[in-house]
Amino acid sequence: MVKKYCISDCMKHRVISGYPEMTVKFAAALMAEKHIGTLPVILKDSELVGVTTMDNIIQIFLPDFISLLSNISFIKDYGDLGTLSRENMEMAERLTVADIMEEPISVENDCELIRALSFMHKYKIRDLPVVEDGKLVGIASRVDIGRAFLSNWLNSNNVG
C-alpha cells in the first residue's frame, strides 16, 4: 500500500504570525527580521482570520502610477521614490494589519501534497497556512511542498 503524503509531513510547525491590531510598521519590521514573506493573521486563540504578505505592505508605499505602467525600465533614476517619506512612515504607524490583510487561503493539516500545490497554483500564493479545526498549526512554502512532492514521486518511481 502506498503512503499518501500530507502537508503535515513537510510544513513548518513554528509559525511567525501577527494579530489584526498590529501596526503595519510593526508587521513590516517583524517580517524583515524573521525573513518571511507571508504573515498569517490570527486571533489570540490561534484562529486564522487573514494573511498579509510583503507584497501587501510594499504596495502601500508604491506610487499609484506604478500599476499603470507595463514597462518602467525607461525610468533611469527613481530619485525620492526609493526612500520612504515621512507621510509613508506615519501611514505605516496608523494602519493596522486588519486594514491590509486578505482572506486566508489555507488547507487542513491532512491535505495531500498535490492538492496543496494545486491551491498554491490556483491562487498564486507562495506560502500556505495549515490549520486544524480553523486553528493555525503550520505553514508550508511552495518549495517545502514541491520538494516533498518531487521526492515522494521520485522515490515511488525508483527514478535515479
C-alpha positions in Angstrom: 0.0 0.0 0.0 1.4 3.4 -1.0 1.5 6.0 1.8 -0.2 9.3 0.9 1.9 12.2 1.9 0.2 15.1 3.6 1.1 18.7 4.0 1.8 18.0 7.7 4.7 15.9 6.6 6.6 18.9 5.2 5.1 22.0 6.9 6.9 24.3 9.3 5.4 23.9 12.8 6.8 27.1 14.2 4.9 29.8 12.5 5.6 33.6 12.8 2.2 35.2 12.9 0.6 38.5 13.6 -2.6 40.0 15.0 -5.2 42.2 13.4 -4.5 45.1 15.7 -0.7 45.1 14.9 0.5 48.1 13.1 1.8 47.7 9.5 5.1 49.2 10.6 5.5 46.5 13.3 4.4 43.8 10.9 6.9 45.0 8.3 9.7 45.0 10.9 8.8 41.5 12.1 8.7 40.2 8.5 12.1 41.8 7.7 13.7 40.5 11.0 12.4 36.9 10.5 13.0 36.8 6.8 9.4 35.8 5.9 7.2 36.9 3.1 3.8 35.8 4.4 2.4 36.7 7.8 -0.7 34.7 8.9 -3.0 36.8 11.0 -4.6 35.1 14.0 -6.7 35.8 17.0 -5.5 35.1 20.5 -6.9 31.5 20.3 -4.8 30.8 17.1 -7.9 31.1 14.8 -6.7 32.1 11.4 -8.5 35.2 10.2 -6.3 36.6 7.5 -3.0 36.8 5.7 -0.8 39.6 4.8 2.3 39.5 2.6 5.4 41.5 1.9 3.7 42.5 -1.4 0.7 43.9 0.5 2.9 46.1 2.6 5.2 47.2 -0.2 2.1 48.1 -2.3 1.2 50.7 0.3 4.3 52.7 -0.5 4.5 52.4 -4.2 3.2 55.4 -6.1 -0.2 54.9 -7.7 1.1 55.4 -11.2 3.4 52.3 -11.0 0.4 49.9 -11.6 -0.5 51.8 -14.8 2.9 51.2 -16.4 3.6 47.9 -18.1 7.3 48.7 -18.6 9.0 51.1 -16.3 12.6 50.2 -17.4 12.8 53.5 -19.2 12.9 55.3 -15.9 16.6 55.6 -15.1 16.5 57.1 -11.6 13.7 56.7 -9.1 15.1 59.6 -7.0 13.0 60.1 -3.9 10.7 57.2 -4.8 13.4 54.9 -3.4 13.1 56.2 0.2 10.0 56.3 2.4 8.6 59.7 3.1 7.5 60.9 6.5 3.9 60.5 5.3 4.6 56.9 4.4 6.0 56.2 7.8 3.1 57.9 9.5 0.7 55.8 7.4 2.5 52.6 8.4 2.1 53.5 12.1 -1.5 54.4 11.6 -2.7 51.4 9.5 -3.2 48.0 11.1 -2.7 44.6 9.7 -6.6 44.3 9.7 -6.6 47.2 7.2 -4.5 45.4 4.6 -4.9 41.7 5.3 -6.6 39.4 2.8 -9.0 36.5 3.4 -6.8 33.5 4.2 -6.4 30.6 1.8 -5.4 27.6 3.9 -5.6 23.8 4.0 -6.3 21.3 6.7 -3.2 19.5 8.1 -4.2 16.2 6.4 -4.4 17.8 2.9 -2.5 15.8 0.3 0.6 17.4 -1.3 -0.8 17.6 -4.8 -4.0 19.3 -3.6 -1.9 21.8 -1.6 0.2 22.5 -4.7 -2.9 23.0 -6.8 -4.3 25.5 -4.3 -1.0 27.5 -4.4 -1.0 27.4 -8.2 -4.7 28.4 -8.5 -4.4 31.3 -6.0 -0.9 32.3 -7.0 0.4 32.2 -3.4 4.0 31.4 -2.2 3.1 30.2 1.3 0.2 28.2 2.5 -1.1 28.3 6.1 -2.1 25.0 7.6 -5.0 24.7 10.0 -6.6 22.1 12.2 -10.2 23.0 13.0 -9.6 26.6 12.0 -6.5 27.0 14.3 -3.2 27.7 12.7 -0.8 24.8 13.2 1.8 25.3 10.4 2.8 26.9 7.2 4.4 25.5 4.1 6.1 27.3 1.2 5.9 26.3 -2.4 9.4 25.0 -2.1 8.6 22.9 1.0 5.6 21.3 -0.7 7.3 21.0 -4.1 10.4 19.3 -2.7 8.3 16.8 -0.7 6.1 16.1 -3.6 9.0 15.5 -6.0 11.0 13.5 -3.5 8.0 11.2 -2.9 7.3 10.9 -6.6 10.9 10.1 -7.4 11.2 7.6 -4.6 7.9 5.8 -5.6 9.0 5.6 -9.3 12.6 4.5 -8.5 13.9 7.2 -10.8 17.6 7.7 -10.5 
